[in-house]
Amino acid sequence: MATSAPQQPKTSNRKTKIGVVVSDKMDKTVVVAVEHFRRHPLYGRQIRRTRRFKAHDPDNACRVGDQVEIMESRPLSKEKHWIVTQILRRARGEEPGGGESQGDSR
């Protein structure tokens, strides 16, 4: 009898990136800015490069300033082919409930 080896779980080949939400004004979509550094070819100085990705946020849970992880997916619209997988860190000054403060309203 042939014994079969135990199946190993499939690992995803999808790319993931970590960035900061810079816009959440669209419905179920956020814009995530991802920074990376590259060396200048002649002068050797580190140069900061930023790319902006539109990502699907099905629960509208992300707010501006949140650090999130995004994962590539099938195209969801003309410019959106990333999905927010998790919120790593909330923006400063935001309450856990996400609601408005009951203090002064001017």
Secondary structure, 3 states (H helix, E strand, C coil): CCCCCCCCCCCCCCCEEEEEEEEEEECCEEEEEEEEEEECCCCCCEEEEEEEEEEECCCCCCCCCCEEEEEECCCCCCCEEEEEEEEEECCCCCCCCCCCCCCCCC
